[in-house]
Amino acid sequence: MSDAELAQLELFAQIDELVRRLHQWSQGESSWEPLNQSRALVRRLLTRLETLRVRLEAPLLVATFGGTGTGKSSLVNALVGTECTAVGRERPTTSRPVLIAQSGIELQPLNLPLDNFEIVRVESPVLRDIVMIDCPDPDSNDATASGGNLEILRRVLPHCDVLLYVSTQQKYRSARILDELDVAATGCRLIFVQTHAETDEDIRSDWRKSLDERYEVPDVFFVDSVQALSEQQSGRRPGGDFAKLQDLLTTRLAAVQRLQIRRANLLDLTSATLAKCRQQLGQFDPALAALEETLTTHRQKLTREMSRELKSQLSACSHLWEQRILTEVTTLWGASPFSALLRVHSGLGSLLASASLYRARSGVQLALIGAMQGTRWLTAKQKQRNAEGRFEELATLGVDENLVREARLLIGGHLVDTRLDVALVEPRPGENARLETARFESGFLENAQQRIDAAIERLAKRNSGLLARAWYELLLITFVAYVLFRAGRNFFWDTFIDSTVKVLPIDFYVSAGLFFALWSVILVMSFCRRLKRGLISEITAMADTMAEQKLTGGLFPDLDAALLNLHSDRRRLDEMSEACQQLRGDVATSSDLGSTRQLNAETFVATP
């Protein structure tokens, strides 16, 4: 197998994969009505593609298209070399599509509504690999009537593979014909023919300019159909552009090109449909952006409110956690002067109680001191139970229902604009607003306690680091060292050098002790303040995280899920559209065949 054949097989495999992805995408359901409409359009496309698959080996369908009196029937007669369809110069004579095929061609695989056709069998070299259809005019007087020409055209043209677009000097600027061509040309290769060469001027350059914006126009044929038919009937071979046109139909549209042409048409149809879907969905982008912005705003508002409540609840227990942090710090710090001070501060209540026991002189005083100590112990236990109760409150803390109702009203208006189902923001059956908006994980209580324990451990380690320890130990030892140095210098040096210098009095040591106590209190308060700042920072971060956790399901979980699926489906649609565009560029057809630049999916209206 040659490299070219392998490349062709790989290309066809990519097309098949694209079709498979389209099948998968079209089967989904969404709460968004425009997306369901786009899926319905893709399902119609897939029905059409399946028809093309069935017809892959059938002859190509070549149909004439053009205004009244442009010589479509005359051109068909000239191409097949015999008068097989009626002609008329001034008024329409083709009221029913005429299907011209060789006698041995099976018409059933073409999947055409054959009852709507007048069938003519003709033996002609041109019809070896193609079947021709002489179509009615789209601009005759009865075109818009029920069962008129336009309706017939829209039933027939979606089956065609190649359009012979026929026009004249008088008709080539017809707006109505161009509008119908926009609908008919999607999914077809195009051949442009100017007729009446015997009487009209050559307007091909101007015609090409008018077509170039919408269509790729590789060539325009300028022919005299009547003369060409006369030459063939007299046994002569026509020349000029008519001979080139015949050669195009007999060689460039041969069986070997059939598969590529149909694959290219398939990709054109697919690209047009996906572009139409993206255009329809893109109309709602501003409304969707406004909806998501409103959702984000209210979510942030509710998160801030819940974070404030959580912070208030957590801060109520901060003094207990400060005590735990201090205990953890002294454990990590080990034996040192400043850690001894921290231990004294931490166990100050117990020390005072112990000192009180030594001062007791009777059993009554001992009983009173024991009662006070028991009361203090019971109070500590009560505070601990209150702290645990705070966690229970955190677990059941909900969102302000007034804020939820406000959000539901505002978002409901956006849902109408985006055409999303308004039921997405309604409470679920059997749920009240608090339960709806305060969904949280089953382990929320355990998670909150674990967060506190982790924060205490983290703060203790942070404040027990080498730098922190060295700083506070240095500040404490510097004061002690100064007092000891001052006393030692006085006793061991000053009094020996100068007999008039007296030993420092007891007042000096009393003052030094008072200042040492004051300095110790300042250092301990500074350290505790440092712990408190760290704890407040941890509580703030914890409150924000826990608020986010409680709103993990979203303010309206059903709406969030619908938006997530919506964006996923649109992303898949964009990816398939880009893949289709790339494949369109890879599928090569004859350079003599034109095609549509601006694809139009409206042709599916006519798809049977």
SEDO-263987 format. One line per field, with one value per residue (C-alpha): x negated, y, z; residue number from 1; residue in one letter. Coordinates in steps of 0.02 Angstrom, whole numbers, plus 50000, padded with zeros to 5 digits. Each point is the difference from the previous one (the first is absolute). Layout:
% SEDO-263987
u (X,...) .
v (Y,...) .
w (Z,...) .
i (NUM,...) .
aa (A,...) .
***
This chain:
% SEDO-263987
u (50000,49929,49971,50138,50125,49947,50021,50172,50052,49936,50100,50158,49971,49991,50165,50079,49935,50075,50169,49988,49967,50149,50111,49942,50022,50174,50070,49982,50134,49981,50098,49955,50128,49885,49876,50139,50051,49821,49995,50161,49918,49848,50114,50079,49826,49955,50155,49942,49823,50066,50089,49835,49914,50128,49972,49809,49991,50152,49976,49976,50157,49972,50143,50030,50037,50043,50134,50139,49941,49815,49995,49985,50098,49908,49835,50056,50053,49835,49898,50086,50004,50188,50163,50059,50085,50110,49920,50069,49913,50120,50111,49970,50033,49930,50135,49944,49821,49938,49879,49888,49902,49932,50110,49889,49990,50094,50091,50054,49828,50013,50133,50101,50189,50017,50188,49964,49888,50026,49875,49914,49878,49865,49840,49862,49815,50033,50119,49876,49959,50132,50187,50066,50152,50081,50077,50143,49965,49996,50062,50154,50169,50060,49836,50072,50163,50031,49929,49917,49827,49910,50072,49954,49823,49978,50051,49886,49840,49944,49976,49884,49811,49959,50096,49988,50036,50063,50023,50001,49953,50173,50019,49830,50036,50171,50010,50134,49897,49845,50099,50064,49825,49937,50123,49972,49811,49951,49943,49979,49859,50036,49976,50037,50065,50048,50115,50066,49824,50072,50092,49935,49839,49870,50033,49898,49872,50135,50101,49847,49975,50179,49981,49825,50051,50114,49930,49839,50012,49859,50074,50155,50052,50072,50103,50128,50109,50102,49847,49916,50154,50010,49816,50020,50157,49904,49859,49875,49911,50035,49853,49959,50068,50138,49870,49912,50165,50035,49825,50025,50159,49931,49825,49990,50165,49957,50021,49825,50047,50170,49943,49897,50140,50126,49880,49969,50188,50023,49871,50079,50169,49922,49901,50154,50104,49870,49975,50188,50005,49857,50084,50165,49917,49885,50152,50022,49820,50039,50148,49897,49858,50122,50073,49830,49945,50158,49971,49820,50050,50131,49887,49864,50128,50064,49823,49951,50154,49970,49815,50044,50116,49873,49863,50112,50034,49818,49936,50111,49887,49835,49944,50004,49901,49873,49974,49978,49875,49903,49993,49944,49866,49927,49995,49907,49888,49925,49904,49946,50025,50137,50092,49999,50085,50130,50032,50023,50123,50092,50016,50025,50171,49934,49853,50113,50110,49848,49940,50171,49992,49840,50085,50146,50006,50158,50111,50128,49870,49945,50179,50027,49841,50049,50173,49923,49880,50143,50102,49854,49981,50186,49995,49855,50095,50156,49899,49931,50175,50056,49857,50055,50178,49935,49945,50177,50065,49874,50060,50182,49969,50098,50016,50113,50160,50041,49840,50047,50173,49924,49877,50138,50105,49855,49931,50175,50008,49833,50061,50144,49878,49886,50148,49939,50127,50055,50026,49811,50009,50156,49983,49992,50154,49997,49860,50008,49891,49879,49964,49992,49867,49903,49953,49836,49895,50049,49832,50015,49992,49847,49919,50027,49920,49856,49973,49990,49878,49894,50002,49946,49858,49948,49998,49906,49864,49991,49975,49878,49875,49819,50015,50153,49921,49833,50085,50104,49865,49876,50117,50030,49819,49934,50095,49944,49821,50002,50060,49873,49861,50047,50003,49841,49904,50053,49954,49844,49923,50066,49991,49821,49934,50085,50032,50125,50117,50132,50077,50164,50143,50146,50108,49903,50045,50181,50011,49910,50123,50150,49930,49960,50179,50063,49880,50054,50183,49965,49907,50135,50139,49904,49980,50183,50052,49894,50090,50168,49962,49953,50157,50112,49920,50028,50181,50033,49926,50091,50167,49978,49953,50142,50124,49940,50015,50179,50043,49902,50161,50032,50139,50112,49915,50119,49966,49812,50004,50105,49877,49853,50079,50049,49822,49936,50122,49956,49815,50027,50101,49859,49872,50105,50026,49812,49965,50127,49923,49830,50068,50085,49830,49927,50134,49949,50121,49979,49932,50131,50143,50057,50066,50079,49892,50139,50088,50187,50086,50175,49995,50056,50173,50017,49926,50133) .
v (50000,50169,50145,50099,49859,49987,50188,49989,49859,50098,50152,49897,49925,50175,50043,49843,50047,50173,49924,49885,50150,50090,49850,49997,50187,50006,49867,50103,50100,50171,50122,50132,50008,50075,49857,49872,50089,49991,49815,49975,50088,49886,49848,50058,50021,49823,49935,50092,49934,49823,50028,50056,49845,49888,50091,49996,49879,50068,50118,50184,50107,50156,50125,50160,50159,50171,50127,49994,50002,49973,49845,49862,49874,50047,49973,49828,49951,50059,49907,49833,50030,49981,50091,49916,50146,50141,50172,50176,50167,50122,49901,49852,49833,49883,49983,49829,49947,49889,49861,49943,49839,49858,49847,49888,50116,49944,50152,49927,50022,50186,50011,50124,50026,49928,50029,50186,49983,49979,49863,49997,49863,50057,49916,50129,50001,50144,49891,49859,50051,50132,50024,50170,50092,50144,50102,50126,50186,50076,50169,49954,50071,49848,49977,50049,49905,49839,49861,50131,49999,50067,49865,49868,50068,49995,49819,49950,50101,49927,49833,50074,49988,50131,50155,50070,50183,50072,50186,50130,50181,50052,49881,49987,50138,49935,50018,49867,49872,50039,49982,49829,49951,50040,49871,49870,50008,49937,49820,50010,50030,50142,50024,50173,50017,50154,49954,50092,50028,50027,50160,50060,50090,49911,50058,49864,50115,50109,49846,49925,50159,49994,49816,50006,50060,49849,49864,49928,50019,49907,50023,50065,49917,50109,49886,50000,49849,50005,50001,49864,49886,50034,49956,49835,49954,50030,49887,50136,50022,50168,50109,50144,50011,49874,49866,50043,49987,49829,49943,50057,49898,49844,49994,50109,49933,49820,49857,50025,50175,49950,49958,50157,50112,49922,50007,50184,50031,49907,50110,50157,49949,49957,50162,50102,49914,50021,50182,50026,49918,50107,50156,49957,49963,50151,50116,49956,50036,50172,49930,49852,50115,50108,49846,49933,50171,50012,49824,50044,50163,49917,49855,50121,50097,49843,49938,50163,49993,49820,50034,50143,49888,49859,50120,50065,49823,49949,50159,49966,49853,50084,50019,49811,49973,50132,49900,49840,50084,50066,49827,49925,50134,49968,49813,50028,50135,49889,50062,50182,50161,50070,49834,49993,50170,49936,49849,50113,50107,49846,49923,50162,49949,49836,50087,50124,49859,49907,50156,50022,49824,50045,50152,49899,49995,49898,49869,50131,50098,49840,49961,50175,49991,49826,50066,50144,49883,49881,50146,50053,49823,49985,50168,49940,49841,50100,50110,49846,49929,50169,49993,49828,50066,50136,49865,49930,50173,50017,49837,50057,50181,50043,50146,50149,49945,50180,50009,49835,50064,50160,49899,49885,50147,50085,49840,49946,50153,49955,49822,50066,50100,49851,49880,49885,49905,50110,49841,49993,50131,49934,49904,49814,49904,49970,50126,50171,50144,49975,49819,50041,50134,49925,49832,49942,49844,49865,50023,50189,49995,49888,50107,50158,49922,49934,50174,50075,49867,50024,50189,49986,49882,50112,50158,49911,49943,50171,50087,49871,50026,50039,50185,50028,49907,50089,50171,49981,49906,50138,50137,49911,49948,50174,50077,49864,50012,50189,49986,49863,50099,50157,49909,49901,50153,50092,49859,49929,50155,50168,49968,49932,50144,50139,49975,50141,49904,49906,49834,50019,50008,49880,50132,49971,49816,50036,50125,49880,49862,50114,50055,49818,49952,50145,49957,49818,50049,50112,49860,49871,50120,50038,49815,49964,50145,49923,49835,50089,50090,49835,49919,50138,49982,49811,50023,50122,49882,49853,50092,50041,49820,49926,50120,49945,49820,50021,50077,49870,49942,50176,50121,49905,49832,49951,50163,49984,49823,50057,50141,49882,49876,50143,50064,49822,49969,50165,49962,49832,50087,50124,49859,49904,50157,50034,49818,50011,50160,49917,49847,50112,50068,49825,49926,50045,50002,50051,50176,50032,49986,50148,49998,50111,50115,50053,49839,50006,49866,50056,49864,49878,50076,49910,49835,49865) .
w (50000,49950,50118,49914,50030,50182,50022,49920,50117,50150,49944,49981,50173,50072,49915,50072,50173,49982,49955,50152,50113,49923,50037,50180,50024,49923,50118,50159,50088,50078,50106,49870,49860,49866,50027,49977,49839,49938,50040,49903,49851,50013,50006,49837,49929,50050,49911,49845,50020,50013,49834,49924,50070,49917,49836,50003,49854,49906,49851,50037,49988,49894,50002,49904,50096,49932,49960,49874,49819,50039,49891,50129,49898,49841,50089,50061,49823,49930,50132,49970,49812,49973,50038,50158,50088,49937,49978,50007,49977,50081,50118,50113,49918,50136,50133,50059,50029,49859,50045,49855,50020,49896,49983,50106,50151,50156,50072,50167,50084,49963,50138,49898,50009,49824,49993,49992,49846,49816,49956,49831,49945,49881,49939,50009,50047,50118,50101,50025,50180,50038,50004,49946,50068,49906,50141,49993,50016,50175,49937,49896,50048,50096,50094,50168,49984,50093,49893,49888,49923,50152,50111,49871,49989,50188,50002,49856,50021,50167,49910,49869,49997,49867,49945,49824,50037,49836,49968,49863,49972,50063,50149,50083,50126,50052,50190,50016,49905,50104,50161,49947,49946,50176,50066,49865,49980,50173,49983,49811,49878,49879,49813,49929,49822,49900,49856,49845,49937,49825,50054,50169,50046,50103,50180,50086,50079,50078,50051,50082,50102,50062,50047,50072,50174,50027,49889,49936,49811,49912,49824,49912,49835,49860,49885,49858,50042,49840,49889,50102,49983,49814,49977,50092,49903,49838,50061,50043,50166,50085,50044,50115,50177,49963,49963,50163,50094,49924,50042,50180,50015,49917,50075,50156,50067,49959,50124,50072,50056,50067,50176,50022,49938,50117,50146,49964,49991,50163,50085,49928,50072,50167,50007,49955,50134,50136,49951,50011,50172,50062,49932,50085,50165,49988,50002,50184,50052,50076,50097,50062,50051,50098,50084,50052,50062,50107,50067,50043,50084,50110,50039,50058,50101,50086,50026,50085,50110,50050,50026,50118,50100,50005,50055,50140,50059,49992,50083,50152,50043,49958,50183,50023,49842,50055,50158,49898,49886,50149,50077,49835,49981,50173,49962,49837,50075,50134,50152,49990,50101,49889,49984,50191,50000,49876,50110,50151,49899,49937,50174,50095,50063,50070,50081,50087,50061,50067,50088,50077,50073,50093,50075,50067,50191,50028,49923,49951,49901,49914,49955,49929,49898,49935,49952,49905,49910,49957,49934,49892,49935,49962,49910,49891,49960,49957,49883,49916,49977,49931,49875,49944,49986,49885,49878,50001,49960,49861,49924,49999,49953,49844,49881,50019,49913,49953,49898,49916,49953,49931,49897,49937,49938,49910,49924,49947,49887,49921,49972,49897,49893,49974,49974,50137,50105,50147,50103,50019,50140,50085,50165,49981,50060,50188,50032,50079,49949,50144,49958,49816,50023,50147,49923,50073,50011,50127,50088,50018,50191,50000,49866,50102,50154,49896,49927,50175,50059,49844,50021,50183,49954,49855,50108,50139,49880,49918,50169,50063,49863,50030,49960,50109,50146,49983,49995,50158,50095,49958,50058,50166,50032,49954,50146,50122,49936,50024,50181,50040,49916,50097,50166,49966,49943,50156,50119,49919,49922,50054,50187,49986,49894,50094,50185,50000,49883,50096,49960,49909,50125,50009,49915,49840,49999,50043,49858,49883,50048,49967,49832,49959,50037,49895,49858,50008,49991,49848,49911,50040,49945,49840,49964,50039,49887,49863,50025,49999,49836,49920,50070,49933,49829,50006,50057,49856,49872,50079,49996,49816,49959,50100,49920,49829,50058,50057,49831,49901,49917,49940,50043,49880,49965,49859,49908,50027,49930,49851,49961,50016,49879,49885,49986,49976,49857,49917,50016,49916,49863,49970,49992,49872,49897,49996,49954,49860,49932,49998,49910,49872,49954,49990,49886,49823,49854,49821,49984,49865,50125,50102,50178,50130,50105,50121,50046,50035,50104,49946,49868,50136,49991,49836,50058,49989) .
i (1,2,3,4,5,6,7,8,9,10,11,12,13,14,15,16,17,18,19,20,21,22,23,24,25,26,27,28,29,30,31,32,33,34,35,36,37,38,39,40,41,42,43,44,45,46,47,48,49,50,51,52,53,54,55,56,57,58,59,60,61,62,63,64,65,66,67,68,69,70,71,72,73,74,75,76,77,78,79,80,81,82,83,84,85,86,87,88,89,90,91,92,93,94,95,96,97,98,99,100,101,102,103,104,105,106,107,108,109,110,111,112,113,114,115,116,117,118,119,120,121,122,123,124,125,126,127,128,129,130,131,132,133,134,135,136,137,138,139,140,141,142,143,144,145,146,147,148,149,150,151,152,153,154,155,156,157,158,159,160,161,162,163,164,165,166,167,168,169,170,171,172,173,174,175,176,177,178,179,180,181,182,183,184,185,186,187,188,189,190,191,192,193,194,195,196,197,198,199,200,201,202,203,204,205,206,207,208,209,210,211,212,213,214,215,216,217,218,219,220,221,222,223,224,225,226,227,228,229,230,231,232,233,234,235,236,237,238,239,240,241,242,243,244,245,246,247,248,249,250,251,252,253,254,255,256,257,258,259,260,261,262,263,264,265,266,267,268,269,270,271,272,273,274,275,276,277,278,279,280,281,282,283,284,285,286,287,288,289,290,291,292,293,294,295,296,297,298,299,300,301,302,303,304,305,306,307,308,309,310,311,312,313,314,315,316,317,318,319,320,321,322,323,324,325,326,327,328,329,330,331,332,333,334,335,336,337,338,339,340,341,342,343,344,345,346,347,348,349,350,351,352,353,354,355,356,357,358,359,360,361,362,363,364,365,366,367,368,369,370,371,372,373,374,375,376,377,378,379,380,381,382,383,384,385,386,387,388,389,390,391,392,393,394,395,396,397,398,399,400,401,402,403,404,405,406,407,408,409,410,411,412,413,414,415,416,417,418,419,420,421,422,423,424,425,426,427,428,429,430,431,432,433,434,435,436,437,438,439,440,441,442,443,444,445,446,447,448,449,450,451,452,453,454,455,456,457,458,459,460,461,462,463,464,465,466,467,468,469,470,471,472,473,474,475,476,477,478,479,480,481,482,483,484,485,486,487,488,489,490,491,492,493,494,495,496,497,498,499,500,501,502,503,504,505,506,507,508,509,510,511,512,513,514,515,516,517,518,519,520,521,522,523,524,525,526,527,528,529,530,531,532,533,534,535,536,537,538,539,540,541,542,543,544,545,546,547,548,549,550,551,552,553,554,555,556,557,558,559,560,561,562,563,564,565,566,567,568,569,570,571,572,573,574,575,576,577,578,579,580,581,582,583,584,585,586,587,588,589,590,591,592,593,594,595,596,597,598,599,600,601,602,603,604,605,606,607,608) .
aa (M,S,D,A,E,L,A,Q,L,E,L,F,A,Q,I,D,E,L,V,R,R,L,H,Q,W,S,Q,G,E,S,S,W,E,P,L,N,Q,S,R,A,L,V,R,R,L,L,T,R,L,E,T,L,R,V,R,L,E,A,P,L,L,V,A,T,F,G,G,T,G,T,G,K,S,S,L,V,N,A,L,V,G,T,E,C,T,A,V,G,R,E,R,P,T,T,S,R,P,V,L,I,A,Q,S,G,I,E,L,Q,P,L,N,L,P,L,D,N,F,E,I,V,R,V,E,S,P,V,L,R,D,I,V,M,I,D,C,P,D,P,D,S,N,D,A,T,A,S,G,G,N,L,E,I,L,R,R,V,L,P,H,C,D,V,L,L,Y,V,S,T,Q,Q,K,Y,R,S,A,R,I,L,D,E,L,D,V,A,A,T,G,C,R,L,I,F,V,Q,T,H,A,E,T,D,E,D,I,R,S,D,W,R,K,S,L,D,E,R,Y,E,V,P,D,V,F,F,V,D,S,V,Q,A,L,S,E,Q,Q,S,G,R,R,P,G,G,D,F,A,K,L,Q,D,L,L,T,T,R,L,A,A,V,Q,R,L,Q,I,R,R,A,N,L,L,D,L,T,S,A,T,L,A,K,C,R,Q,Q,L,G,Q,F,D,P,A,L,A,A,L,E,E,T,L,T,T,H,R,Q,K,L,T,R,E,M,S,R,E,L,K,S,Q,L,S,A,C,S,H,L,W,E,Q,R,I,L,T,E,V,T,T,L,W,G,A,S,P,F,S,A,L,L,R,V,H,S,G,L,G,S,L,L,A,S,A,S,L,Y,R,A,R,S,G,V,Q,L,A,L,I,G,A,M,Q,G,T,R,W,L,T,A,K,Q,K,Q,R,N,A,E,G,R,F,E,E,L,A,T,L,G,V,D,E,N,L,V,R,E,A,R,L,L,I,G,G,H,L,V,D,T,R,L,D,V,A,L,V,E,P,R,P,G,E,N,A,R,L,E,T,A,R,F,E,S,G,F,L,E,N,A,Q,Q,R,I,D,A,A,I,E,R,L,A,K,R,N,S,G,L,L,A,R,A,W,Y,E,L,L,L,I,T,F,V,A,Y,V,L,F,R,A,G,R,N,F,F,W,D,T,F,I,D,S,T,V,K,V,L,P,I,D,F,Y,V,S,A,G,L,F,F,A,L,W,S,V,I,L,V,M,S,F,C,R,R,L,K,R,G,L,I,S,E,I,T,A,M,A,D,T,M,A,E,Q,K,L,T,G,G,L,F,P,D,L,D,A,A,L,L,N,L,H,S,D,R,R,R,L,D,E,M,S,E,A,C,Q,Q,L,R,G,D,V,A,T,S,S,D,L,G,S,T,R,Q,L,N,A,E,T,F,V,A,T,P) .
***
